[in-house]
Amino acid sequence: MAGGIRPFEFSAAQIALYPDGRSEVLQPVTGPPPSVDGFNVAAPLLTRNPPHGGEMHPDGDELIFLISGRFDLYAEEDGGETVTPVSAGQAVIVPKGVWHRLDIKEPCQIVVMTPGPGGEHRPPKA
């Protein structure tokens, strides 16, 4: 392969996109994704709900593009919780600072672009 360009399994990786234009493939981790000063991009296959009770990104909006499957996005907005059904081929933008979570309705593959380095996760609901 020329120039050190190598394919990788995107569904098992996370990519760091840094403000200076660099990028790198991050090693898989268990638990919350690694903190990136820039954007963390991933394309996980989700067969069950994420292992947290919600998340919030204080550094910017998050883009979630649904390649296949179906999920409901729960978001805390305007003093209440909204539910947005999302189907294959659709995307949502979660505004900066909004607590949200996914409820998987069918196995999904998503592409997510998450701003960093900050972020919070709530413990799973009992």
Secondary structure, DSSP 8 states (H G I E B T S, - for coil): -GGG-----GGG-EEEE-TTS-EEEE---SSS----SSEEEE--EESS--SSS-EE-TTS-EEEEEEEEEEEEEEEETTEEEEEEEETT-EEEE-TT--EEEEEEEEEEEEEEEE-S--EE-----
